[in-house]
Amino acid sequence: MTARTREPAEARPVYRIERLTKTYGGFTALHKVNLTLRKGEFGAVIGSSGCGKSTLLKIMAGLLPPSSGRVVLEDKPVLGPRRDIGMMFQQATLLPWKTTLGNVLLPIEMRDGKAAARAAEGRAEELLELVGIGRAKHVFPGELSGGMAQRAAICRMLISDPAVLLLDEPFSALDELTRDFMNMELQRICLEREATSFLVTHSIPEAVILADRIFIMEANPGRVAEIIEIDLPRPRNLDMINTAKFGEIVHHIREKLGKEAFGA
């Protein structure tokens, strides 16, 4: 499978993880993980449950400290949560007493105060228009569908203009049709903003349709077993799922994960 990413291969590294290890007592969750994300690249990590995907993402976000190794974003070590790291979880977790607009502005309000949040309202409204829910800016979360709530969560992640987007199975709770639509929306947003993104997922087709590179992880201890560069053109569409090339990539990943799961 030949390399073809949105950015040329020589694009500068944005995120660098070097010999990352995480232990809990006598258990090693991650062992000497090396991983680099280039500017504008969409990376995805996939592997069986317990291989350390979510632990890796939390360390990248500064929510967990590594036991050893280095995590560097834009040439600065990640030692805790940072405003240039955007994080999106499986659930939108919107505050029910705030409007959609208020939820998008929440990170700025918490960090810089209400005056700064008011000053950023125009920016937040632009983001809501970008994801197609501008008319819902004064609506409360209880009135939003699951897909609309996740779009609001995307805006909340983007409001601080992060250098990297970290995505922890953000659409796994949605029905299949809505999930497909949201994946295409995520691709569009990332392409328009030239965003550097990293997705944790259990879905092989989701990883293939979105990613420029896929990091396959093995467990016990968690480590990167293989890196696959996805040779599919951008922008991608759901019809690609039915192509022979797409099927070959999915089959290769499934075979690799199957061998790991059954100890072959």
PyRosetta script that sets phi, psi and omega in degrees:
from pyrosetta import init, pose_from_sequence

init()
pose = pose_from_sequence("MTARTREPAEARPVYRIERLTKTYGGFTALHKVNLTLRKGEFGAVIGSSGCGKSTLLKIMAGLLPPSSGRVVLEDKPVLGPRRDIGMMFQQATLLPWKTTLGNVLLPIEMRDGKAAARAAEGRAEELLELVGIGRAKHVFPGELSGGMAQRAAICRMLISDPAVLLLDEPFSALDELTRDFMNMELQRICLEREATSFLVTHSIPEAVILADRIFIMEANPGRVAEIIEIDLPRPRNLDMINTAKFGEIVHHIREKLGKEAFGA")
pose.set_psi(1, 119.3)
pose.set_omega(1, -174.8)
pose.set_phi(2, -84.7)
pose.set_psi(2, 157.3)
pose.set_omega(2, -176.1)
pose.set_phi(3, -79.3)
pose.set_psi(3, 137.7)
pose.set_omega(3, 170.9)
pose.set_phi(4, -159.7)
pose.set_psi(4, 100.8)
pose.set_omega(4, 179.3)
pose.set_phi(5, -110.2)
pose.set_psi(5, 171.5)
pose.set_omega(5, -180.0)
pose.set_phi(6, -66.1)
pose.set_psi(6, -30.7)
pose.set_omega(6, 178.8)
pose.set_phi(7, -107.7)
pose.set_psi(7, 152.6)
pose.set_omega(7, 176.6)
pose.set_phi(8, -61.2)
pose.set_psi(8, 157.3)
pose.set_omega(8, -174.6)
pose.set_phi(9, -59.4)
pose.set_psi(9, -25.9)
pose.set_omega(9, -177.6)
pose.set_phi(10, -87.6)
pose.set_psi(10, 5.6)
pose.set_omega(10, 178.4)
pose.set_phi(11, -54.3)
pose.set_psi(11, 145.5)
pose.set_omega(11, -171.9)
pose.set_phi(12, -67.8)
pose.set_psi(12, 144.4)
pose.set_omega(12, 175.0)
pose.set_phi(13, -67.5)
pose.set_psi(13, 136.5)
pose.set_omega(13, 176.4)
pose.set_phi(14, -104.4)
pose.set_psi(14, -43.8)
pose.set_omega(14, -177.8)
pose.set_phi(15, -120.7)
pose.set_psi(15, 128.5)
pose.set_omega(15, 178.3)
pose.set_phi(16, -128.9)
pose.set_psi(16, 124.2)
pose.set_omega(16, 176.9)
pose.set_phi(17, -117.3)
pose.set_psi(17, 124.1)
pose.set_omega(17, -173.6)
pose.set_phi(18, -127.4)
pose.set_psi(18, 119.5)
pose.set_omega(18, 174.8)
pose.set_phi(19, 49.7)
pose.set_psi(19, 44.6)
pose.set_omega(19, -176.3)
pose.set_phi(20, -75.9)
pose.set_psi(20, 125.0)
pose.set_omega(20, 177.6)
pose.set_phi(21, -129.2)
pose.set_psi(21, 138.9)
pose.set_omega(21, 176.5)
pose.set_phi(22, -133.5)
pose.set_psi(22, 123.4)
pose.set_omega(22, 179.0)
pose.set_phi(23, -122.4)
pose.set_psi(23, 149.2)
pose.set_omega(23, 173.8)
pose.set_phi(24, -124.8)
pose.set_psi(24, 100.1)
pose.set_omega(24, -175.5)
pose.set_phi(25, 63.5)
pose.set_psi(25, -121.5)
pose.set_omega(25, 178.9)
pose.set_phi(26, -93.2)
pose.set_psi(26, 3.8)
pose.set_omega(26, -177.4)
pose.set_phi(27, -101.8)
pose.set_psi(27, 129.4)
pose.set_omega(27, 178.1)
pose.set_phi(28, -100.7)
pose.set_psi(28, 109.7)
pose.set_omega(28, -179.4)
pose.set_phi(29, -80.6)
pose.set_psi(29, -38.8)
pose.set_omega(29, 179.0)
pose.set_phi(30, -134.0)
pose.set_psi(30, 142.5)
pose.set_omega(30, -175.9)
pose.set_phi(31, -134.8)
pose.set_psi(31, 110.2)
pose.set_omega(31, 172.9)
pose.set_phi(32, 48.9)
pose.set_psi(32, 53.6)
pose.set_omega(32, 178.9)
pose.set_phi(33, -80.3)
pose.set_psi(33, 128.7)
pose.set_omega(33, 174.0)
pose.set_phi(34, -117.0)
pose.set_psi(34, 130.5)
pose.set_omega(34, -175.0)
pose.set_phi(35, -158.0)
pose.set_psi(35, 136.3)
pose.set_omega(35, 178.0)
pose.set_phi(36, -130.4)
pose.set_psi(36, 135.3)
pose.set_omega(36, 172.1)
pose.set_phi(37, -112.5)
pose.set_psi(37, 130.9)
pose.set_omega(37, 179.3)
pose.set_phi(38, -92.9)
pose.set_psi(38, 160.2)
pose.set_omega(38, 179.5)
pose.set_phi(39, -55.9)
pose.set_psi(39, 126.2)
pose.set_omega(39, 178.0)
pose.set_phi(40, 79.3)
pose.set_psi(40, 3.8)
pose.set_omega(40, -177.4)
pose.set_phi(41, -86.3)
pose.set_psi(41, 146.7)
pose.set_omega(41, 172.5)
pose.set_phi(42, -109.3)
pose.set_psi(42, 110.2)
pose.set_omega(42, 177.6)
pose.set_phi(43, -103.8)
pose.set_psi(43, 153.0)
pose.set_omega(43, 176.2)
pose.set_phi(44, -138.6)
pose.set_psi(44, 142.8)
pose.set_omega(44, 176.7)
pose.set_phi(45, -117.6)
pose.set_psi(45, 135.2)
pose.set_omega(45, -177.7)
pose.set_phi(46, -139.5)
pose.set_psi(46, 147.5)
pose.set_omega(46, -179.4)
pose.set_phi(47, 175.3)
pose.set_psi(47, 171.6)
pose.set_omega(47, -178.3)
pose.set_phi(48, -68.8)
pose.set_psi(48, 161.7)
pose.set_omega(48, 176.8)
pose.set_phi(49, -59.5)
pose.set_psi(49, 135.6)
pose.set_omega(49, 179.0)
pose.set_phi(50, 91.0)
pose.set_psi(50, 4.9)
pose.set_omega(50, -178.8)
pose.set_phi(51, -86.4)
pose.set_psi(51, -6.2)
pose.set_omega(51, 175.1)
pose.set_phi(52, 101.8)
pose.set_psi(52, 13.3)
pose.set_omega(52, -178.4)
pose.set_phi(53, -59.2)
pose.set_psi(53, -51.6)
pose.set_omega(53, -177.4)
pose.set_phi(54, -68.7)
pose.set_psi(54, -35.3)
pose.set_omega(54, 175.8)
pose.set_phi(55, -61.6)
pose.set_psi(55, -43.7)
pose.set_omega(55, 177.7)
pose.set_phi(56, -59.3)
pose.set_psi(56, -45.5)
pose.set_omega(56, -178.1)
pose.set_phi(57, -64.1)
pose.set_psi(57, -41.1)
pose.set_omega(57, 179.8)
pose.set_phi(58, -65.0)
pose.set_psi(58, -36.2)
pose.set_omega(58, 176.5)
pose.set_phi(59, -68.3)
pose.set_psi(59, -40.9)
pose.set_omega(59, 177.5)
pose.set_phi(60, -61.8)
pose.set_psi(60, -33.1)
pose.set_omega(60, -179.8)
pose.set_phi(61, -82.1)
pose.set_psi(61, -7.3)
pose.set_omega(61, -177.6)
pose.set_phi(62, 81.7)
pose.set_psi(62, 14.4)
pose.set_omega(62, -179.7)
pose.set_phi(63, -88.0)
pose.set_psi(63, -19.6)
pose.set_omega(63, 176.0)
pose.set_phi(64, -132.4)
pose.set_psi(64, 141.2)
pose.set_omega(64, 175.3)
pose.set_phi(65, -84.6)
pose.set_psi(65, 144.9)
pose.set_omega(65, 173.4)
pose.set_phi(66, -75.5)
pose.set_psi(66, 156.5)
pose.set_omega(66, 174.1)
pose.set_phi(67, -78.1)
pose.set_psi(67, -34.3)
pose.set_omega(67, 174.5)
pose.set_phi(68, -159.4)
pose.set_psi(68, 166.0)
pose.set_omega(68, -178.2)
pose.set_phi(69, 98.3)
pose.set_psi(69, 179.9)
pose.set_omega(69, -175.4)
pose.set_phi(70, -125.5)
pose.set_psi(70, 142.2)
pose.set_omega(70, 171.5)
pose.set_phi(71, -126.9)
pose.set_psi(71, 116.9)
pose.set_omega(71, -173.0)
pose.set_phi(72, -128.4)
pose.set_psi(72, 126.7)
pose.set_omega(72, 175.8)
pose.set_phi(73, -120.2)
pose.set_psi(73, 124.4)
pose.set_omega(73, -178.9)
pose.set_phi(74, 50.5)
pose.set_psi(74, 44.8)
pose.set_omega(74, 175.8)
pose.set_phi(75, 68.1)
pose.set_psi(75, 12.2)
pose.set_omega(75, 177.3)
pose.set_phi(76, -122.4)
pose.set_psi(76, 131.3)
pose.set_omega(76, 179.8)
pose.set_phi(77, -59.5)
pose.set_psi(77, 140.5)
pose.set_omega(77, 175.3)
pose.set_phi(78, -87.5)
pose.set_psi(78, 107.8)
pose.set_omega(78, -176.5)
pose.set_phi(79, -113.5)
pose.set_psi(79, 0.6)
pose.set_omega(79, -179.5)
pose.set_phi(80, 173.8)
pose.set_psi(80, -178.6)
pose.set_omega(80, 178.5)
pose.set_phi(81, -58.6)
pose.set_psi(81, 141.1)
pose.set_omega(81, -178.9)
pose.set_phi(82, -135.1)
pose.set_psi(82, 151.9)
pose.set_omega(82, -177.8)
pose.set_phi(83, -70.4)
pose.set_psi(83, -19.1)
pose.set_omega(83, 179.2)
pose.set_phi(84, -91.2)
pose.set_psi(84, 12.1)
pose.set_omega(84, 173.8)
pose.set_phi(85, -116.4)
pose.set_psi(85, 116.4)
pose.set_omega(85, 176.8)
pose.set_phi(86, -97.6)
pose.set_psi(86, 133.8)
pose.set_omega(86, -176.1)
pose.set_phi(87, -126.7)
pose.set_psi(87, 135.9)
pose.set_omega(87, 177.3)
pose.set_phi(88, -132.8)
pose.set_psi(88, 130.6)
pose.set_omega(88, -173.9)
pose.set_phi(89, -103.9)
pose.set_psi(89, -178.3)
pose.set_omega(89, -177.8)
pose.set_phi(90, -65.1)
pose.set_psi(90, -34.1)
pose.set_omega(90, 178.0)
pose.set_phi(91, -108.9)
pose.set_psi(91, 147.4)
pose.set_omega(91, -177.6)
pose.set_phi(92, -67.6)
pose.set_psi(92, -29.6)
pose.set_omega(92, 179.1)
pose.set_phi(93, 46.7)
pose.set_psi(93, 50.3)
pose.set_omega(93, 175.9)
pose.set_phi(94, -81.4)
pose.set_psi(94, 144.6)
pose.set_omega(94, 177.4)
pose.set_phi(95, -73.9)
pose.set_psi(95, 123.0)
pose.set_omega(95, -172.5)
pose.set_phi(96, -66.7)
pose.set_psi(96, -21.6)
pose.set_omega(96, -177.8)
pose.set_phi(97, -91.5)
pose.set_psi(97, 0.5)
pose.set_omega(97, 176.8)
pose.set_phi(98, -110.8)
pose.set_psi(98, 147.6)
pose.set_omega(98, 175.9)
pose.set_phi(99, -68.6)
pose.set_psi(99, 172.1)
pose.set_omega(99, 175.5)
pose.set_phi(100, -56.1)
pose.set_psi(100, -45.7)
pose.set_omega(100, 178.8)
pose.set_phi(101, -62.4)
pose.set_psi(101, -42.5)
pose.set_omega(101, 179.0)
pose.set_phi(102, -62.7)
pose.set_psi(102, -37.1)
pose.set_omega(102, 178.0)
pose.set_phi(103, -68.7)
pose.set_psi(103, -38.4)
pose.set_omega(103, 177.5)
pose.set_phi(104, -63.4)
pose.set_psi(104, -37.7)
pose.set_omega(104, -177.8)
pose.set_phi(105, -82.1)
pose.set_psi(105, -6.1)
pose.set_omega(105, -173.5)
pose.set_phi(106, -55.7)
pose.set_psi(106, -44.6)
pose.set_omega(106, 179.7)
pose.set_phi(107, -59.0)
pose.set_psi(107, -38.3)
pose.set_omega(107, 179.4)
pose.set_phi(108, -70.6)
pose.set_psi(108, -41.3)
pose.set_omega(108, 179.1)
pose.set_phi(109, -61.4)
pose.set_psi(109, -42.8)
pose.set_omega(109, -178.3)
pose.set_phi(110, -69.3)
pose.set_psi(110, -35.2)
pose.set_omega(110, -175.9)
pose.set_phi(111, -86.3)
pose.set_psi(111, -42.6)
pose.set_omega(111, -170.2)
pose.set_phi(112, -119.3)
pose.set_psi(112, -5.6)
pose.set_omega(112, 177.2)
pose.set_phi(113, 101.6)
pose.set_psi(113, 169.2)
pose.set_omega(113, -174.4)
pose.set_phi(114, -67.3)
pose.set_psi(114, -34.6)
pose.set_omega(114, -180.0)
pose.set_phi(115, -63.3)
pose.set_psi(115, -42.5)
pose.set_omega(115, 178.5)
pose.set_phi(116, -65.8)
pose.set_psi(116, -37.6)
pose.set_omega(116, 178.2)
pose.set_phi(117, -63.7)
pose.set_psi(117, -42.2)
pose.set_omega(117, 178.6)
pose.set_phi(118, -63.0)
pose.set_psi(118, -38.9)
pose.set_omega(118, 179.9)
pose.set_phi(119, -65.9)
pose.set_psi(119, -23.6)
pose.set_omega(119, -177.6)
pose.set_phi(120, -95.3)
pose.set_psi(120, 6.2)
pose.set_omega(120, -176.9)
pose.set_phi(121, -60.2)
pose.set_psi(121, -39.7)
pose.set_omega(121, 179.3)
pose.set_phi(122, -61.7)
pose.set_psi(122, -42.3)
pose.set_omega(122, 177.7)
pose.set_phi(123, -62.7)
pose.set_psi(123, -43.1)
pose.set_omega(123, 179.7)
pose.set_phi(124, -63.4)
pose.set_psi(124, -40.3)
pose.set_omega(124, 178.8)
pose.set_phi(125, -64.9)
pose.set_psi(125, -36.9)
pose.set_omega(125, 176.2)
pose.set_phi(126, -62.3)
pose.set_psi(126, -41.3)
pose.set_omega(126, 179.0)
pose.set_phi(127, -65.7)
pose.set_psi(127, -41.2)
pose.set_omega(127, 178.4)
pose.set_phi(128, -62.5)
pose.set_psi(128, -37.6)
pose.set_omega(128, 175.5)
pose.set_phi(129, -66.5)
pose.set_psi(129, -38.4)
pose.set_omega(129, -179.8)
pose.set_phi(130, -58.0)
pose.set_psi(130, -39.6)
pose.set_omega(130, -178.3)
pose.set_phi(131, -94.1)
pose.set_psi(131, 2.6)
pose.set_omega(131, 172.1)
pose.set_phi(132, 87.1)
pose.set_psi(132, 18.3)
pose.set_omega(132, 179.1)
pose.set_phi(133, -127.9)
pose.set_psi(133, 33.3)
pose.set_omega(133, -180.0)
pose.set_phi(134, -59.2)
pose.set_psi(134, -32.5)
pose.set_omega(134, -179.0)
pose.set_phi(135, -72.7)
pose.set_psi(135, -12.3)
pose.set_omega(135, -177.8)
pose.set_phi(136, -98.6)
pose.set_psi(136, 17.0)
pose.set_omega(136, -173.1)
pose.set_phi(137, -65.3)
pose.set_psi(137, -26.9)
pose.set_omega(137, -179.8)
pose.set_phi(138, -102.0)
pose.set_psi(138, 9.7)
pose.set_omega(138, -179.9)
pose.set_phi(139, -88.2)
pose.set_psi(139, 146.4)
pose.set_omega(139, 178.4)
pose.set_phi(140, -88.8)
pose.set_psi(140, 155.0)
pose.set_omega(140, -174.6)
pose.set_phi(141, -53.5)
pose.set_psi(141, -34.5)
pose.set_omega(141, -179.5)
pose.set_phi(142, -62.6)
pose.set_psi(142, -16.7)
pose.set_omega(142, -179.8)
pose.set_phi(143, -99.7)
pose.set_psi(143, 1.5)
pose.set_omega(143, -178.8)
pose.set_phi(144, -96.7)
pose.set_psi(144, 145.5)
pose.set_omega(144, 170.5)
pose.set_phi(145, -72.5)
pose.set_psi(145, 169.2)
pose.set_omega(145, 179.3)
pose.set_phi(146, -59.9)
pose.set_psi(146, -42.0)
pose.set_omega(146, 179.5)
pose.set_phi(147, -65.9)
pose.set_psi(147, -39.2)
pose.set_omega(147, 178.7)
pose.set_phi(148, -66.7)
pose.set_psi(148, -38.8)
pose.set_omega(148, 178.5)
pose.set_phi(149, -63.2)
pose.set_psi(149, -40.6)
pose.set_omega(149, 179.2)
pose.set_phi(150, -69.1)
pose.set_psi(150, -32.2)
pose.set_omega(150, 175.6)
pose.set_phi(151, -66.6)
pose.set_psi(151, -38.8)
pose.set_omega(151, 175.7)
pose.set_phi(152, -62.5)
pose.set_psi(152, -38.5)
pose.set_omega(152, 178.7)
pose.set_phi(153, -65.7)
pose.set_psi(153, -35.2)
pose.set_omega(153, 175.1)
pose.set_phi(154, -60.6)
pose.set_psi(154, -45.2)
pose.set_omega(154, 179.1)
pose.set_phi(155, -61.4)
pose.set_psi(155, -42.0)
pose.set_omega(155, 179.0)
pose.set_phi(156, -61.4)
pose.set_psi(156, -36.6)
pose.set_omega(156, 177.8)
pose.set_phi(157, -68.3)
pose.set_psi(157, -35.4)
pose.set_omega(157, -174.3)
pose.set_phi(158, -85.2)
pose.set_psi(158, -16.2)
pose.set_omega(158, -170.3)
pose.set_phi(159, -60.3)
pose.set_psi(159, -27.8)
pose.set_omega(159, -179.3)
pose.set_phi(160, -93.6)
pose.set_psi(160, 9.4)
pose.set_omega(160, -179.6)
pose.set_phi(161, 51.5)
pose.set_psi(161, 58.3)
pose.set_omega(161, -178.0)
pose.set_phi(162, -68.1)
pose.set_psi(162, 154.9)
pose.set_omega(162, 177.4)
pose.set_phi(163, -76.2)
pose.set_psi(163, -24.6)
pose.set_omega(163, -178.2)
pose.set_phi(164, -145.9)
pose.set_psi(164, 144.8)
pose.set_omega(164, 177.7)
pose.set_phi(165, -109.3)
pose.set_psi(165, 123.7)
pose.set_omega(165, 178.1)
pose.set_phi(166, -109.1)
pose.set_psi(166, 124.7)
pose.set_omega(166, -169.4)
pose.set_phi(167, -124.6)
pose.set_psi(167, 114.5)
pose.set_omega(167, -178.1)
pose.set_phi(168, -102.2)
pose.set_psi(168, 87.8)
pose.set_omega(168, -179.3)
pose.set_phi(169, 44.0)
pose.set_psi(169, 56.8)
pose.set_omega(169, -169.9)
pose.set_phi(170, -66.6)
pose.set_psi(170, -20.4)
pose.set_omega(170, -175.6)
pose.set_phi(171, -117.7)
pose.set_psi(171, 15.0)
pose.set_omega(171, -174.3)
pose.set_phi(172, -67.2)
pose.set_psi(172, -24.8)
pose.set_omega(172, -178.4)
pose.set_phi(173, -86.5)
pose.set_psi(173, -2.8)
pose.set_omega(173, -177.5)
pose.set_phi(174, -90.0)
pose.set_psi(174, 158.0)
pose.set_omega(174, 175.1)
pose.set_phi(175, -68.1)
pose.set_psi(175, 163.8)
pose.set_omega(175, -170.3)
pose.set_phi(176, -60.3)
pose.set_psi(176, -43.6)
pose.set_omega(176, -178.6)
pose.set_phi(177, -65.1)
pose.set_psi(177, -44.1)
pose.set_omega(177, 179.2)
pose.set_phi(178, -66.3)
pose.set_psi(178, -38.1)
pose.set_omega(178, 179.0)
pose.set_phi(179, -62.6)
pose.set_psi(179, -44.2)
pose.set_omega(179, 177.7)
pose.set_phi(180, -59.5)
pose.set_psi(180, -44.4)
pose.set_omega(180, 180.0)
pose.set_phi(181, -62.4)
pose.set_psi(181, -43.5)
pose.set_omega(181, -178.4)
pose.set_phi(182, -67.1)
pose.set_psi(182, -34.3)
pose.set_omega(182, 176.4)
pose.set_phi(183, -63.8)
pose.set_psi(183, -40.3)
pose.set_omega(183, 177.2)
pose.set_phi(184, -67.3)
pose.set_psi(184, -37.0)
pose.set_omega(184, 176.0)
pose.set_phi(185, -64.7)
pose.set_psi(185, -42.2)
pose.set_omega(185, 179.4)
pose.set_phi(186, -62.2)
pose.set_psi(186, -43.4)
pose.set_omega(186, 177.3)
pose.set_phi(187, -59.4)
pose.set_psi(187, -45.7)
pose.set_omega(187, -178.6)
pose.set_phi(188, -60.4)
pose.set_psi(188, -45.4)
pose.set_omega(188, -179.0)
pose.set_phi(189, -63.4)
pose.set_psi(189, -44.2)
pose.set_omega(189, -178.7)
pose.set_phi(190, -65.3)
pose.set_psi(190, -38.7)
pose.set_omega(190, 178.5)
pose.set_phi(191, -67.0)
pose.set_psi(191, -43.3)
pose.set_omega(191, -178.8)
pose.set_phi(192, -64.3)
pose.set_psi(192, -35.6)
pose.set_omega(192, -176.1)
pose.set_phi(193, -97.1)
pose.set_psi(193, -1.7)
pose.set_omega(193, -174.7)
pose.set_phi(194, 51.2)
pose.set_psi(194, 44.0)
pose.set_omega(194, -174.7)
pose.set_phi(195, -77.1)
pose.set_psi(195, 143.1)
pose.set_omega(195, 170.5)
pose.set_phi(196, -91.0)
pose.set_psi(196, 121.5)
pose.set_omega(196, -169.9)
pose.set_phi(197, -133.6)
pose.set_psi(197, 153.0)
pose.set_omega(197, -179.8)
pose.set_phi(198, -142.9)
pose.set_psi(198, 120.5)
pose.set_omega(198, -172.6)
pose.set_phi(199, -114.4)
pose.set_psi(199, 131.7)
pose.set_omega(199, 167.5)
pose.set_phi(200, -97.4)
pose.set_psi(200, 128.9)
pose.set_omega(200, -179.5)
pose.set_phi(201, -151.1)
pose.set_psi(201, 154.6)
pose.set_omega(201, 170.6)
pose.set_phi(202, -98.6)
pose.set_psi(202, -5.8)
pose.set_omega(202, -174.9)
pose.set_phi(203, -95.7)
pose.set_psi(203, 115.3)
pose.set_omega(203, 178.4)
pose.set_phi(204, -64.2)
pose.set_psi(204, -48.3)
pose.set_omega(204, 178.5)
pose.set_phi(205, -58.8)
pose.set_psi(205, -37.8)
pose.set_omega(205, 178.5)
pose.set_phi(206, -62.1)
pose.set_psi(206, -44.0)
pose.set_omega(206, 178.9)
pose.set_phi(207, -61.9)
pose.set_psi(207, -43.0)
pose.set_omega(207, -176.3)
pose.set_phi(208, -69.7)
pose.set_psi(208, -40.1)
pose.set_omega(208, -177.5)
pose.set_phi(209, -70.5)
pose.set_psi(209, -26.0)
pose.set_omega(209, -175.4)
pose.set_phi(210, -100.1)
pose.set_psi(210, -34.5)
pose.set_omega(210, -163.2)
pose.set_phi(211, -90.5)
pose.set_psi(211, 151.1)
pose.set_omega(211, 166.1)
pose.set_phi(212, -86.3)
pose.set_psi(212, -36.6)
pose.set_omega(212, 174.5)
pose.set_phi(213, -136.9)
pose.set_psi(213, 142.4)
pose.set_omega(213, 177.7)
pose.set_phi(214, -116.9)
pose.set_psi(214, 128.7)
pose.set_omega(214, 177.6)
pose.set_phi(215, -101.1)
pose.set_psi(215, 111.9)
pose.set_omega(215, 178.2)
pose.set_phi(216, -88.1)
pose.set_psi(216, 125.1)
pose.set_omega(216, -178.2)
pose.set_phi(217, -107.0)
pose.set_psi(217, 144.2)
pose.set_omega(217, 172.3)
pose.set_phi(218, -111.1)
pose.set_psi(218, 159.2)
pose.set_omega(218, -174.8)
pose.set_phi(219, -105.5)
pose.set_psi(219, 168.5)
pose.set_omega(219, 171.2)
pose.set_phi(220, 58.0)
pose.set_psi(220, 63.9)
pose.set_omega(220, -2.3)
pose.set_phi(221, -90.5)
pose.set_psi(221, 167.0)
pose.set_omega(221, 179.6)
pose.set_phi(222, -66.4)
pose.set_psi(222, 129.1)
pose.set_omega(222, -178.4)
pose.set_phi(223, -158.0)
pose.set_psi(223, 158.8)
pose.set_omega(223, 176.8)
pose.set_phi(224, -81.7)
pose.set_psi(224, 116.8)
pose.set_omega(224, -176.9)
pose.set_phi(225, -91.6)
pose.set_psi(225, -29.9)
pose.set_omega(225, -177.3)
pose.set_phi(226, -160.6)
pose.set_psi(226, 146.8)
pose.set_omega(226, 174.8)
pose.set_phi(227, -118.4)
pose.set_psi(227, 123.7)
pose.set_omega(227, -178.6)
pose.set_phi(228, -112.4)
pose.set_psi(228, 125.5)
pose.set_omega(228, 175.7)
pose.set_phi(229, -94.7)
pose.set_psi(229, 127.7)
pose.set_omega(229, -170.0)
pose.set_phi(230, -91.3)
pose.set_psi(230, 116.9)
pose.set_omega(230, -177.2)
pose.set_phi(231, -94.4)
pose.set_psi(231, 66.3)
pose.set_omega(231, 176.6)
pose.set_phi(232, -128.9)
pose.set_psi(232, 138.9)
pose.set_omega(232, -176.5)
pose.set_phi(233, -71.5)
pose.set_psi(233, 159.3)
pose.set_omega(233, 173.5)
pose.set_phi(234, -110.2)
pose.set_psi(234, 150.2)
pose.set_omega(234, -9.2)
pose.set_phi(235, -72.3)
pose.set_psi(235, 150.2)
pose.set_omega(235, -180.0)
pose.set_phi(236, -92.7)
pose.set_psi(236, 157.9)
pose.set_omega(236, 176.8)
pose.set_phi(237, -137.2)
pose.set_psi(237, 166.7)
pose.set_omega(237, -173.8)
pose.set_phi(238, -68.3)
pose.set_psi(238, -19.2)
pose.set_omega(238, 177.2)
pose.set_phi(239, -64.8)
pose.set_psi(239, -23.5)
pose.set_omega(239, 179.6)
pose.set_phi(240, -63.2)
pose.set_psi(240, -23.8)
pose.set_omega(240, -179.3)
pose.set_phi(241, -59.2)
pose.set_psi(241, -27.2)
pose.set_omega(241, -177.0)
pose.set_phi(242, -92.1)
pose.set_psi(242, 4.1)
pose.set_omega(242, -178.8)
pose.set_phi(243, -85.6)
pose.set_psi(243, 158.3)
pose.set_omega(243, -179.3)
pose.set_phi(244, -64.8)
pose.set_psi(244, -39.5)
pose.set_omega(244, -178.6)
pose.set_phi(245, -63.4)
pose.set_psi(245, -44.2)
pose.set_omega(245, 178.0)
pose.set_phi(246, -59.3)
pose.set_psi(246, -45.9)
pose.set_omega(246, 180.0)
pose.set_phi(247, -61.4)
pose.set_psi(247, -37.7)
pose.set_omega(247, 179.2)
pose.set_phi(248, -64.1)
pose.set_psi(248, -42.0)
pose.set_omega(248, -179.6)
pose.set_phi(249, -65.9)
pose.set_psi(249, -46.4)
pose.set_omega(249, 179.3)
pose.set_phi(250, -59.6)
pose.set_psi(250, -43.7)
pose.set_omega(250, -179.7)
pose.set_phi(251, -61.9)
pose.set_psi(251, -42.0)
pose.set_omega(251, -179.7)
pose.set_phi(252, -62.0)
pose.set_psi(252, -45.6)
pose.set_omega(252, -179.2)
pose.set_phi(253, -65.7)
pose.set_psi(253, -44.0)
pose.set_omega(253, -179.4)
pose.set_phi(254, -61.7)
pose.set_psi(254, -40.1)
pose.set_omega(254, 179.1)
pose.set_phi(255, -65.1)
pose.set_psi(255, -41.9)
pose.set_omega(255, 179.3)
pose.set_phi(256, -63.5)
pose.set_psi(256, -44.7)
pose.set_omega(256, -180.0)
pose.set_phi(257, -68.6)
pose.set_psi(257, -34.8)
pose.set_omega(257, 178.8)
pose.set_phi(258, -65.1)
pose.set_psi(258, -41.2)
pose.set_omega(258, 178.1)
pose.set_phi(259, -62.6)
pose.set_psi(259, -39.8)
pose.set_omega(259, -179.8)
pose.set_phi(260, -68.1)
pose.set_psi(260, -40.6)
pose.set_omega(260, -176.9)
pose.set_phi(261, -66.8)
pose.set_psi(261, -35.4)
pose.set_omega(261, -176.4)
pose.set_phi(262, -104.0)
pose.set_psi(262, 9.8)
pose.set_omega(262, 174.2)
pose.set_phi(263, 69.4)
pose.set_psi(263, 25.7)
pose.set_omega(263, -178.6)
pose.set_phi(264, -76.2)
pose.dump_pdb("model.pdb")
